[in-house]
């Protein structure tokens, strides 16, 4: 997924960015709301991780404005405010989940995965695709009963396809899942990862529609 992280605590921001990257997500990290607004206007994010107390304003105001404008991007609030009233305010403002600091990074990963599954229309983390048994919660795959190891970026490409079965994703849409701002993108990057997925998971797992993009192959 492409994730926007809005967090002004440097140490925590770095830890979250590294955790999300390890999970196969591309992360754009900003530390101010004005930068968050600019990023959200220029990039289609799959998820926003939102701190509340920021140098130039309150995260709930940012969230309320986005919801009022019709934006449905899932949002997980990350905050040290642990009162029930604060949680209610966050959820009523349109947040999808609320995580109180300090939190375990593994729990954050689990919350992110759960929200992503809900928005993809399939809350079940287990998917059967032909001879593939896929567990989206812990990013594991078995092919005909044998474990298959995917790198974080291979998983990111594959997850983009399984989140939207039957949908055609362009090369640019898949590239968005891999890289943060400023990263170098080679012209054949997606072709390379698709080739690796076919070798590991089976040739028909990814279909190519020449000139248009890729989609998940039939089971």
PyMOL commands that set and color helices and strands:
alter all, ss='L'
color gray80, all
select helices_A, chain A and resi 10-22+33-42+59-68+84-92+105-120+152-163+171-176+189-201+203-205
alter helices_A, ss='H'
color red, helices_A
select strands_A, chain A and resi 2-6+26-30+47-51+53-54+57-58+74-79+97-100+126-129+132-135+140-143+146-148+206-209+213-216
alter strands_A, ss='S'
color yellow, strands_A
deselect
rebuild
show_as cartoon
